[in-house]
């Protein structure tokens, strides 16, 4: 039996949601630039130091500190969801939408088809709208044989399935 949907005020990112996002980001104990033209990241994809300044090449971390940073980073995206989503959610839906807000940014998330469908009560349509985020620049990530952003497309499919409760 599935639990009823809950008010957003009662929801926070679950431990499984946090670990899932961290694992999808991957871990590095030193600052790297993940793709050409990107900003340095550290740990599980964090771009800021504890003092709020940007990560710099040469910065280092450990797994515990990196996971704590990731959790702090995700709190602001939870705030975005609570500002623009007006319906109740299951925990698995909430976790999926935190992942999306984190991945595409708060503004893009709140202005998205996902949120419009969600607030209209179209829960399945909102989950399926995750797959609309299938591009990196002009590159379509869902094209067979794509080597540029195939990992992003796989992540979108996984997030959509999580949202659907699979």
C-alpha positions as a printed Julia matrix, in Angstrom:
166×3 Matrix{Float64}:
  0.0    0.0     0.0
  1.34   3.39   -0.99
  1.36   6.17    1.59
 -0.72   9.25    0.79
  0.92  12.32   -0.65
  2.11  14.81    1.96
  2.29  18.55    2.3
  5.6   19.98    1.12
  6.09  21.47    4.58
  6.36  17.91    5.92
  8.91  16.74    3.32
 12.69  16.93    3.24
 15.1   15.17    0.94
 15.4   11.56    2.07
 18.71   9.88    2.83
 18.16   7.69   -0.24
 17.55  10.82   -2.33
 20.74  12.47   -1.06
 22.86   9.39   -1.7
 21.26   8.88   -5.13
 22.09  12.42   -6.21
 25.63  12.16   -4.8
 26.27   8.89   -6.62
 24.99  10.31   -9.91
 27.32  13.28   -9.52
 30.34  11.08   -8.83
 33.07  11.79   -6.28
 36.48  13.35   -6.49
 38.68  14.29   -3.53
 40.29  17.15   -5.48
 38.95  20.02   -7.55
 38.37  19.26  -11.22
 36.8   21.0   -14.21
 34.27  18.37  -15.36
 33.78  19.68  -18.9
 35.56  22.3   -20.96
 34.4   25.79  -20.01
 32.77  24.57  -16.78
 33.58  25.76  -13.25
 35.72  23.73  -10.83
 33.84  21.18   -8.74
 34.83  19.11   -5.76
 33.48  16.15   -3.82
 30.04  15.24   -5.2
 29.82  18.09   -7.71
 29.95  21.01   -5.27
 31.03  24.33   -6.77
 31.4   26.38   -3.57
 33.61  26.2    -0.5
 32.11  26.18    3.02
 32.6   29.98    3.2
 30.56  30.42   -0.01
 33.51  31.29   -2.23
 34.0   29.31   -5.46
 35.92  26.04   -5.45
 39.46  26.61   -6.74
 41.81  24.22   -8.44
 43.98  22.65   -5.73
 41.11  22.42   -3.19
 40.69  19.0    -1.56
 38.0   17.21    0.47
 37.09  13.84    1.97
 33.89  11.76    1.53
 32.24  12.83    4.81
 32.87  16.53    4.25
 31.83  16.21    0.6
 28.49  14.59    1.51
 27.84  17.27    4.14
 28.51  19.96    1.52
 26.2   18.25   -0.97
 23.42  18.16    1.63
 23.87  21.89    2.31
 23.87  22.62   -1.43
 20.6   20.73   -1.92
 18.73  22.64    0.8
 18.42  25.73   -1.44
 16.84  23.61   -4.19
 14.36  22.2    -1.7
 13.43  25.81   -0.95
 12.76  26.44   -4.63
 10.43  23.46   -4.81
  8.55  24.63   -1.75
  8.11  28.07   -3.35
  6.75  26.99   -6.72
  5.06  23.61   -6.21
  1.56  23.94   -4.76
  0.45  20.29   -4.56
  1.24  17.45   -2.17
  3.87  14.88   -3.15
  5.02  11.38   -2.34
  8.57  11.2    -0.94
  9.9    9.59   -4.13
  8.39  12.39   -6.23
  9.87  15.03   -3.95
 13.33  13.41   -4.14
 13.13  13.29   -7.95
 12.13  16.95   -8.19
 14.95  18.01   -5.83
 17.33  16.2    -8.18
 15.86  18.03  -11.18
 15.92  21.45   -9.48
 19.52  20.85   -8.49
 20.46  19.72  -11.97
 18.72  22.42  -14.05
 18.58  25.28  -11.54
 15.78  26.72   -9.42
 14.54  29.24  -11.99
 14.39  26.72  -14.82
 12.68  24.22  -12.56
 10.02  26.65  -11.33
  9.29  27.86  -14.88
  9.16  24.36  -16.35
  6.43  22.27  -17.91
  7.07  19.8   -15.06
  5.9   22.3   -12.47
  2.97  23.54  -14.56
  1.72  19.97  -15.0
  2.4   19.13  -11.37
  0.48  22.14  -10.05
 -2.41  21.21  -12.38
 -2.55  17.8   -10.69
 -1.09  15.9   -13.66
  1.42  13.9   -11.63
  2.24  11.39  -14.36
  2.59  14.11  -17.0
  4.9   16.06  -14.68
  7.13  13.03  -14.21
  7.19  12.4   -17.96
  8.14  16.06  -18.55
 11.51  15.27  -16.94
 12.43  13.69  -20.27
 11.92  17.05  -21.99
 15.25  18.08  -20.44
 17.18  16.14  -23.07
 19.72  18.68  -24.31
 23.1   20.08  -23.5
 23.26  23.25  -25.54
 22.22  22.3   -29.07
 23.17  18.65  -28.52
 20.27  16.19  -28.13
 21.23  13.7   -25.46
 18.54  11.15  -26.38
 19.91  10.43  -29.87
 21.19   6.87  -30.27
 24.97   6.7   -30.33
 25.36  10.08  -28.61
 28.72  10.18  -26.85
 28.57  13.77  -25.66
 25.77  13.59  -23.09
 24.43  10.04  -23.06
 25.01   9.9   -19.3
 22.68  12.86  -18.81
 19.96  11.1   -20.81
 20.35   7.98  -18.68
 20.07  10.16  -15.57
 16.85  11.75  -16.87
 15.33   8.32  -17.5
 16.31   7.18  -14.01
 14.89  10.34  -12.42
 11.63   9.96  -14.35
 11.31   6.34  -13.19
 11.98   7.42   -9.59
  9.33  10.12   -9.93
  6.85   7.5   -11.17
  7.58   5.34   -8.12
  9.5    2.59   -9.92
